Amino acid sequence: MTNINLFDNYIKTPLNYTGNKSRLLEQIIPLFPKKINRFIDMCCGGASIGLNVINQSQEVVCIDINRPLIELLQTLQLFSENSIISKAEEIIYSFNLSDTFNKGYSVYKPYVEGNNGFKKYNKNGYEKLRTFFNSSQLETGEKSIYLLVLLSFCFNNDIRFNSSGKFNMPVGKTDFNASIREKLHSFKQGIKNKNIKFYFSDFSVVKEFELSENDFVYCDPPYLISNAVYNNSNCQHSAWTEYQEERLLDTLDFLSQKGIRFALSNILSKEGANNTILQKWIEKNNFSVVDIEYHYRSSSYHKINRKSNEREVVILNYDN
Ligand SMILES: C[S@@+](CC[C@H](N)C(=O)[O-])C[C@H]1O[C@@H](n2cnc3c(N)ncnc32)[C@H](O)[C@@H]1O
């Protein structure tokens, strides 16, 4: 791998998405063609990949089936950084949540217990905010900023809705801190004047796109043998099952038959479980498999993944 430094200043996403590819950009993006006409991310999540290919492609289309997520990305794209921050701070003050960025840590120190950050201080206000968010009729842009605040304060900063579409994450340790503001700034700077679209849909919509040979499709779906919050059957979207996996692979077959190049992120094995559907599909089509190395850079990431003994790969239908 030659271009390690290319990703030192990568564009960050303010959505701390489970399974996001921010730490793996320098291994994944160099596998893509150097010049892309239209880049399509079929399951974009926090858009960490799409945001970082905008210099090597004319147009980026980020698709996801999670409507509030797509509306939030659209809002972040549309609104100015100042207006996002001032609306977020207005929400934080009206629900009496911690604001370590403006007020410092010492104000909240008496409430911090062990490793729980600002959980105790924020629990009450956070739950009121979540109820308000779930029960109020807010205009889309405003609702998205409420969601951004909820995500900054919730457990693990994860995005999860129940089957009735209600946001249901419990309070977490963090707040709308310097790190999330820095990511928001990076996102706003990175997408300035760039042709990037966020699109709410099932991934299969790509079959309806008029694609040409210089277009490129990336996909990072939920993993069949993993249990991220967005795989869960209690969530708003149907669980990621073998049926979904087959449907995705059929869609990728459709693209391949049209001569469209794609890259698919996935895990082939984890803690003794194997994704045999995927393995058979790779063998049948003779696709290339590139292993992703966790120890590539971040040592903490390495530790977590070495323990879980998983094989993460990127599958390509072209020679790179
Ligand atoms: C592993 S995450 C993607 C993470 C992303 N690559 C990132 O770096 O943030 C998988 C995503 O697939 C989305 N998804 C699940 N089912 C989908 C479907 N049928 N169509 C499109 N997106 C789907 C989920 O909402 C989730 O955002």
The ligand as an SDF file (V2000), in Angstrom:
LIG
                    3D

 27 29  0  0  0  0  0  0  0  0999 V2000
  -22.0780   -1.3010    7.8910 C   0  0  0  0  0  0  0  0  0  0  0  0
  -23.2290    0.0170    7.8030 S   0  0  0  0  0  0  0  0  0  0  0  0
  -22.4310    1.0750    6.6600 C   0  0  0  0  0  0  0  0  0  0  0  0
  -21.3460    1.8860    7.3230 C   0  0  0  0  0  0  0  0  0  0  0  0
  -20.6810    2.8510    6.3780 C   0  0  0  0  0  0  0  0  0  0  0  0
  -19.8610    2.2010    5.3900 N   0  0  0  0  0  0  0  0  0  0  0  0
  -19.8300    3.8620    7.1370 C   0  0  0  0  0  0  0  0  0  0  0  0
  -18.6140    3.9070    6.9540 O   0  0  0  0  0  0  0  0  0  0  0  0
  -20.4060    4.6030    7.9500 O   0  0  0  0  0  0  0  0  0  0  0  0
  -24.5360   -0.7020    6.8760 C   0  0  0  0  0  0  0  0  0  0  0  0
  -25.6390    0.2500    6.4270 C   0  0  0  0  0  0  0  0  0  0  0  0
  -26.5330   -0.4720    5.5730 O   0  0  0  0  0  0  0  0  0  0  0  0
  -27.8030    0.1400    5.6770 C   0  0  0  0  0  0  0  0  0  0  0  0
  -28.8100   -0.7530    5.1100 N   0  0  0  0  0  0  0  0  0  0  0  0
  -29.3920   -1.8590    5.6680 C   0  0  0  0  0  0  0  0  0  0  0  0
  -30.2690   -2.4150    4.8180 N   0  0  0  0  0  0  0  0  0  0  0  0
  -30.2470   -1.6660    3.6830 C   0  0  0  0  0  0  0  0  0  0  0  0
  -30.9510   -1.7350    2.4580 C   0  0  0  0  0  0  0  0  0  0  0  0
  -31.8550   -2.7080    2.2310 N   0  0  0  0  0  0  0  0  0  0  0  0
  -30.7080   -0.8020    1.5040 N   0  0  0  0  0  0  0  0  0  0  0  0
  -29.7940    0.2040    1.7360 C   0  0  0  0  0  0  0  0  0  0  0  0
  -29.1010    0.3300    2.9080 N   0  0  0  0  0  0  0  0  0  0  0  0
  -29.3240   -0.6000    3.8610 C   0  0  0  0  0  0  0  0  0  0  0  0
  -27.9420    0.3750    7.1700 C   0  0  0  0  0  0  0  0  0  0  0  0
  -28.9440    1.3440    7.4350 O   0  0  0  0  0  0  0  0  0  0  0  0
  -26.5280    0.8290    7.5180 C   0  0  0  0  0  0  0  0  0  0  0  0
  -26.4620    2.2390    7.4790 O   0  0  0  0  0  0  0  0  0  0  0  0
  1  2  1  0
  2  3  1  0
  2 10  1  0
  3  4  1  0
  4  5  1  0
  5  6  1  0
  5  7  1  0
  7  8  2  0
  7  9  1  0
 10 11  1  0
 11 12  1  0
 11 26  1  0
 12 13  1  0
 13 14  1  0
 13 24  1  0
 14 15  1  0
 14 23  1  0
 15 16  2  0
 16 17  1  0
 17 18  1  0
 17 23  2  0
 18 19  1  0
 18 20  2  0
 20 21  1  0
 21 22  2  0
 22 23  1  0
 24 25  1  0
 24 26  1  0
 26 27  1  0
M  CHG  2   2   1   9  -1
M  END
$$$$
